[in-house]
Amino acid sequence: MLGKRLLFVKPLITLVFLLSMCIANAQAQSINTLKWKKRVLLLMEPKGDLSLCKQQLLAFKVLDEEIRERDLILLCYNGKQLLDEKLEVTSYQLSSNPDPGFQGVILLGKDGGIKLKEPFVIEPRTIFQLIDSMPMRKAEMRASGNN
């Protein structure tokens, strides 16, 4: 009788495991879903240390309004997954790593193109000035009356 139960339980455990993996993958989304909605600042630290990522995030810490005005989202990549500004795992994934060995900052425009790629640590004003010089951002500022 115990053998019959085990024959039923083992496939059931496997099924539950596979379903949980499918749900996890269904909830994950590529950062490409942010295209035309957000600018993405990828803080790339693929070796997983995150000390430079933390330094870069600290430079942005008090600039919430400037970040929000520019539709900017900051994500840290630790070599395995994308983390938010609190270093918590996000539902976003990199569809491909633009440069697997690169350690630094990559700015993706709303069009998904790479606008900046520099080693850590970059002054936030440099990034804001670059964004503000982009045609799409200039149009956004004109539309909101902030030119």
Order of alpha helices (4+ residues) and beta strands (2+ residues): alpha-beta-beta-alpha-alpha-beta-beta-beta-beta-beta-alpha-alpha
